[in-house]
Amino acid sequence: MRVADRVVCRGGCGSGGETRSTNHATRLLSLAALLTLPAAAQVPADTLGTSTEAEAQFEALVEDDLAGDPTELLELLESLRADPLDVNTATAEELAQVPALGAVLGAAIVRYRAATGPFTSLPGLRQVDGVTADAYLDARPYLTIGPTLDTVARPASGFPAAPSLRTVLGNLRVTGTQRLQRRLDLGVGYEGPDSTRAYLGSPERIYTRVQATYRRQVSVNVTLEKDPGEPFRFDGATNTYGYDYQSAHVALLDAGRIDALVLGDFSVQFGQGLALWRASGFGKGPDATGGPLRSGRGIRPYGSVDENNFFRGAALSVGVVPGVYVSAFASRRALDASVFTPDTTDLGDPDLPPGAFDSVVTSLGADGLHRTDRELARKDALDETLVGGGAEYRITNGSVEGRAGVVATRSSFGTPLAAGSRPDELFDFAGTEATVVSAYADAKTRAGLAFGEVARGPTGGIGAVGGVGIDLGQGADLLVIGRSYSPETVSLHGYPFGERNGVGRNERGLYVGATVT
C-alpha cells in the first residue's frame, strides 16, 4: 500500500539515503505558492497577512525538509496572533508552539512562573534565563497577560477553575470569515473536454468559517471549503454538500478535571510523534536545535482545511488526581483511497480467509482534491474506525518540567490495504486491523532537556527515538538525537523526526545540531 503524492525512498535507504535532487526546486516552488496564496489549494490566502513577518514565517516553513502540509501550522500562528496566550496560565506545551520560544524556553517560563509568581508585565519575560531580546520581540505578538485574579493561585483541587455557563455566554467571541478566490491564469484542467482530466467545478476557491470561543477554554467551530476545480453541488453519494469539505467541533479545555473534551473533529499529539501525531512537524530545517523537537499538546480541537490530519468522533482527557491524566478517543471517518478489484483474493495476509473481500486498497489519497471523475472516485472510499487511549503523568515544579506516558490505538479498515510490490513498499502495512503501542517521557530543567519514545507497530516492528538538548550558555545550544526505526516499523498516524521526516521506518541515525547567537 502506498500513499499517493508522498516522496518515498527507493531501494530501502537508511539514514542519509534519500534522494534530494529536487529539494531546492521544491522549496522555491513551495515558497512561491505560499506567497501567492490565491493560486494554492488547502492554504488560506491571508493566514498571516502580507507583512514581512508573514513572509519570514512562510520561508521558515518551506525551508524545512518534508515538514508536512503547512496549513495547520499557519493557522495556528494566526490563531495565536488573534487570541494570544496568557503567559500566566499557558502550559509549557502551549508556549512551545510560539515562534522563537519552543520547548526549552516554554518550560523555562513555566518554571520561573512557578518559582516567582505570575508575571506583572510582558517585559518581565526578559528575566527568564534564555529569553533574549530577539526571542522576546519575536514572541511578543503571540503573548498577553490576563486578569491577575485568574492567575494568583490554583484552586485547592490542583486543577484549573472551570468557567460558569453565564461567564462563557457573556464573554463569547464570535467571528466569521468568508473568502472567495480565483486565479486569473487558469490551468489546462479548465479547458480540456476529457472527463478524466477536465475539472468539473468552477475555478473559485470558497472558504467559510464560523467560530465562537471563550478564551482558550471553549471552542465551537464550523469550517467549509471548496477548492478550485471542485464542483459546488449537493451529492450524497460523494459526501458533497455544497462545499466539498466540511469540518466542525465543540470543545471544552482546561476546565476543572477536564483537560480536553471534543465532539467532532480533533487532533491528537503525544510523545515525539512516533506512534500518534496528527499534525505537521519540522525536521532538518533552519532551526537546528528547536525544529526537530516534538512537544505534544495531547487532545485538541481541529478546524483547519487539511483534509487528512485529523480524527472525527469524540475525545476526552481528564485529570484523575493532580498530575495524572487519562485519555480516551474514538473516531470513524472516510479516507480518500484508490480501490482495486483483483482477480484473486490473495491479499498477502494469512489471517484473511479466501473470498473474504472483493476489493483492496492500493493507495491512500493525500491532497484532498476532488476535481475530476477520477479524483471523485477516490473520495471517502475507505472507512476507518479507530479507538485509543492513554495515561500521562505530568510534573511541574521550580526546577523540573516533565511528563511520562503510554498511548495505544487500534484501527479497523472497511477494505483491506494491500502490500505494494516495489522495494520501498515491501514492509508497508497490509490488512484490516492495526494496533500501535507507545511509551514516552521527557524532562526539562534549567540545564536543558531529555526525551525519548519507544513504539511497537502493527506488524511487530520496533521504533525508538531519544535525545538531549543542552544549554551551553552564552547563547549556545546543542541538540543530539538518536533514532532506530526497523524496516517493519509502521506508524499509520505518527509523524516522527527522521531523515525522511514523518515516515519513521527503515533508518538509523544520529543527529547533532548546534546554534550560536
Salt bridges, closest charged atoms under 4 A:
ASP46 OD1 - ARG179 NH2 2.57
GLU53 OE1 - ARG81 NH1 3.80
ASP65 OD2 - ARG20 NH1 2.79
ASP65 OD1 - ARG27 NH2 2.66
GLU75 OE1 - ARG209 NH2 3.11
GLU78 OE1 - ARG81 NH2 3.53
ASP86 OD2 - ARG215 NH2 3.67
GLU93 OE2 - ARG403 NH1 3.18
ASP150 OD2 - ARG215 NH1 2.81
ASP185 OD2 - ARG183 NH2 3.47
ASP194 OD2 - ARG197 NE 3.74
GLU204 OE2 - ARG182 NH1 2.91
GLU225 OE2 - ARG205 NH2 2.74
GLU230 OE2 - HIS370 ND1 3.73
ASP244 OD2 - HIS370 ND1 2.73
ASP244 OD1 - LYS379 NZ 2.93
ASP259 OD2 - ARG394 NH2 3.21
ASP265 OD1 - ARG312 NE 2.65
ASP336 OD2 - HIS370 NE2 2.56
ASP367 OD1 - ARG378 NH2 3.87
GLU375 OE2 - ARG371 NH2 2.94
ASP383 OD2 - ARG332 NH2 3.92
GLU384 OE2 - HIS493 NE2 2.66
GLU392 OE1 - ARG394 NE 2.74
ASP424 OD1 - ARG10 NH1 3.38
ASP424 OD1 - ARG422 NE 3.26
GLU425 OE2 - ARG422 NH2 3.03
ASP428 OD1 - ARG505 NH1 2.49
GLU433 OE1 - ARG410 NH2 3.39
ASP442 OD2 - ARG403 NE 2.64
ASP442 OD1 - LYS444 NZ 3.19
GLU499 OE2 - ARG20 NH2 2.62
GLU499 OE1 - LYS284 NZ 2.42
GLU499 OE1 - ARG483 NH2 3.98
GLU507 OE2 - ARG483 NE 2.64
GLU507 OE1 - ARG500 NE 3.81
